[in-house]
């Protein structure tokens, strides 16, 4: 169990090593605190709860580093902070999901990319540290791809459950003008009936309420779910392509090497060993320089 002093020391070390990430973390946290105060002043307690959740999630990378004995690269850590802020604060509190239609698509694409990176890094870490087996690049990237898609499916399950049981609308609606249905077949023989050029739909409830949908038929979440899974697929495929190229061709593929290296997890022990090795090298260099200088000075006196 890490003590408070240990956490403070780790925080100081992170500030020295990843000053840019620390500045980003501080700025985002201040904006979330400002949003929390605003929500409380407006009596928007659901928004306040979202801000508190974001503040807790901001400590997730450090928690995982400590518990799993990993080192998360600065680039990866910064992307995680920005993703959480964009999804919860901008998306939910500032209504970017409805004001900017592409916002949800963009985040789901990034989600597929990031979780492919998580799956890739986790399996790659096991592959590097275990001497009993060695996974091929194709197998490793396939595992990362499947991991990302599984997370995407589980998230869609969560959205569907929230809509069905909590009265939410996480699966956003689409208005479509054409669809096909066997339900409209009067013979009940599963003949597909094509409905085209729908101009409006009238919804009537048992309580007497009426809703007119202009422009077509209201699709309840199906297209949104499939769209989210498709862009998750694209994000996962993009990272796995970089990961495969990196494992197959190494440093010769500069773009793949840059992307994967920036998102590749490292064992904490390995990093500590590397740091210790560098320190020893520096000490040896300093000692050698001092000895050389002393010898040169002695020769000059003679």
N, C-alpha and C positions, 0 to 999 in steps of 0.2 A: 504493500500500500504506500503510495507516494505521500509524503508529508507536505504541509503548506510550504515549508522552506524549499522542498524539492520542486514544487510547482513554480515557485517564484524564480528559482534558479533556471529552470527550463524556459520560462517566459523570457528572462533576460538573454539567454542564449539564442532563442528564436529571434528576438529583436535584433541582435547583432548579425545573425546569419541571414535573416529574411526581413530586412527593414521595409521593403516595399509592401510585402504581405501584411506586416504589422500596421503600416499606415492605412492600407485598404481596410483591414479589419476594424481599426479604430473609427474611421470615417463612417463605415456602414453601421457600426454599432451606435454611433451618435445619432445617425438618421433614424434608426429604429427606435431609440429612446425618445426622440422628438415625436415620432409617429405615435408612440405609446402615450405620451402626455396629451397629444392632440385628441386621441381616441377617448381618453378619460374625461377630458374637458367637454367633449361632445356627447358623453354618456354612451359611447359606442363600445360596449364592453366586449362584444365578440371580436372587434378589431384589436382591442387591448390584449385579449387572450392570444390573438395571432402574433402580436409583437413580442409577448413573453415567450411564446413557442420559438420564434426566430432567435431570440437572445440565447435560449437554451441550445438550439441547433448549431449556433455559431461555435460552441465549445465541443461539438462532436468530433472534428478532426483531431484535436488535442487529446480527447478521451480515447479515441481509437488508437492513436499513436502510443499512448501510455499502456493500455490494456493489451494490445496486440504486439507490442514491442516493434513497431514499424516507424519508418520515417517517411512522411508524405512530402513530396516535392513542393516547392514554393508555388509553381505554376498551378499544380493540381489543387492546392489548398485555396489559392485565390479564386479559381473557377468555382469551387464549391461555395465559397462565401457569396459570390455574385449570383450564382444560381438560386440559392436560398432567398436572397434579397429580391431577385427578380420575380420569383414564383409567388412568394407570400406577401411582401410589402407592395411591390408595384402591381403584381397580378391581382391580388385579392383586395387590398386596402384602397389602391388607387384605380382599380377597375380597368387595368390594361387588357384583361381578357376580353372584355366587351368593346372597349374603345379602340383597340388595335387587334383586329381579327387574326393576324399572323402571330401574335404573341404566344398563344398556346401551342401553335405548331412549332415555333422556334424552340420553345422550352422542351417539348417532347423530343425533338431532334437532338438537342443537347443532352437530354436525359439518356437517350440511347447511346450516344457517344461516350458519356462519362461512365455509365455502368459497364460498357464494354471494356473501358480502361480499367475499372475496378476488377472485373473478372479476369482480364488479361494479366494484370499486375499480381493478383493473388496466386493464380496458377503458375505464372512465370517465377514468382518468388519461391514457391514450393519446388519447382523444377530446378532452380539454381542451387537451392540449399540441400536438397536430398540427393545423395550420391547413388541411391539404389535404382533409380530409373531416370530416363531422359525422354521427355515428350517431344514429338516432332512439331515443327512450326505450324503445320496445318491443323493438327489435333488441338494444340494450345489455343489457336485463334478460333476454332470451332466452339470450344468450351466457353471462351469469352463472349462470343456471339450469342450462344444459347443462354448464358447467364443474363445478358442484357435484355434479351427478348422475354425471359421469364419474369424479370422485374417489371417490364412494361405490361405484361399480362396481369400480374398481381395488382398493379396500380389501377388498371381498368376494372378489375374485380372490386377494388375499394371504391372507385367512383360509382359503379353500379349499385353497390350496397348502400352508399350514402344517399343516393337518389331514391332508392326503394324504401329504406327504413328510417332515414333521417329527414326526409322532405327537402333534400338539396337538389341542385341542378348542375352537378359537376360534369355530366355528359351533356354538353351543349347541343342545342337544337339546330337543325338546318331546314331551310325552306326549299323544297324541290318541286319542280314542275312536271316531272314524269316519274312513274313507277309502275311496277308489275305486281299483280297479286292473284293468288288462286282463291282467296276468300270471296272475291267478287264474282266468282263463277256461279251462275244460277243453277247449273246442273250438278254442282258438287262433285265433279269428276276430275278435279285438279288440273283444269285447263287454265293456262296463264292468261289473265286479262290485262292488257296494256292500257294504262291510263296516261294520256299525253296532254300537254298544254294546259295544265291545271292553273287557273287564274286566281282562285281563292278557295278557302275552306272555312266552313262555319262549324264551330264547336259549341254544342249546347249541353249544359249540365242539368242534373236532376233538380238542383236548387233554383233553376230558372236563369242562371247566368249564361251569357252568350259571348263568344270570342270569334272575331272574324280575322282569319289569317290571309293577308293579301299576298299575292304573288305565287301561291302554290300550296303544296301539302306540307304539314309540319312533321318532319322526321324527328323522332324522339331518341337521340343519342346514338343510333346505330352507325351512321356515317361518321360521327365524331370519333367513336371508338375505333373504327377501322382506319380513319385518318391518323389518329394518334399512334396506332400500332405500326402503320406503314412508315411514318417519319421516324419512329423509334428504330425500325428496321434499317432505314437509311443511315442514321447516326451510328448504329452498331456496325454496319457494314463498312462505313468509312474508316472507323478506328481500326477494325480488324484487318483492313487492307494495309494500313500503316504498320500494324503489329506484325503481320505476316512478312511484309517486305523487310522490316527491321531484323526479325529472327532469321530470315532466309539469306539476306544479303549483307546484314550488319551495317557498318559505318558507311558503306559505299552509297547507300540511299540516304542522302543528307536530310531530306524533308521528313522521311519516316523516322530517322534517328532523332531528329529534333523533337518531333511530336511525342514519340514513345518515351524518350529520356525524360521529358518534362512531366510525364504522368506515371512514371514507373516507381512503384514502392520499393523501399530499401529496408533491410533489417536494421534495427537500431544498433545491434552489436557490430554489424559490418561497417556502419558509418563511424562508430566509435573507434574501431580498429584502424580504419583509414585515417581518421584524425590523429590518432596516436602515432601512426606510421609517418605522417607528414611532420608531426612535431619532432620525432626522432631524426628525420632527415634534415630538418632545419637546424637542430642542435649539432648534428655531425658536420653540416656545412659551416656553421659558425666556428666550431672547434678547428676545423681544417683551415679556415681562413685565418684564424688567430695564430695557428702554428706556422702557417706559411709566412705571415707577416713577421713573426718573431724570428724565423730563420733568415728571412731577407734582411732584417735589421742587424742580425749577428754577422752576416756576411759583409754587410756594408761597413761595420766597425772594424772588421779584420782588414 
